[in-house]
């Protein structure tokens, strides 16, 4: 997925973020450099248990 973001091959991305108390999880958007700059947050909805973030290409 990260290579697709860097290369601009992904048009949209719906991230569902839920905090995890056990384990370390995986950091999906680290080491992207400027690759994430071509995207903007089009929708952000949060609740006490989960956050939905929709990113689309500019």
N, C-alpha and C positions, 0 to 999 in steps of 0.2 A: 504494500500500500504506500509506503513512504516514497519509493522510487516513482510511483505514479503521480504523487503530489508534486514532487520536485520537477518532473518532466511535463506537468500540466495535462496529464492524460485523464484525470478525474474531474468531472464537471461538478459534482456535488457530493457532500459527505454529511451523514447524519450520525453524530456522536451521542451516545447515551452514557452519561458519566454517573456512576454510583460509587460512593465511598466504600472501601473494603477495609475492615479492621484486621483481618488475618491475611498474612502474606504481603508481598511487595507490589503486585500488579505489574503492569507494563506501561512505560511512558511512550505513547504513540507518536507524539509530535516533537520529540527531541531530535536533534541533529538534522533538521530539515534545511537549515541555512535560510536562504531567501525564498525557498520553495513555497512556503506558506503565505508569502506576501501577495501572491496572485489570487488569494481567496478572501472573501469577506463573510462575516457572520450575518446570515439572513434571518435567522430566528433563534431565540434563546428563551427557553421555558424551564423554570426550576420549581422544585418542591422540596420539602424537607428530606426526601429520600433519593431523589434523582434529578439530574439536569440534562435536558436535551439541547444540543447545539447543532444547528444546521449551517454548514459552510458551503458557499457556492463560488464558482470562479467569477472574477470581476469582468 
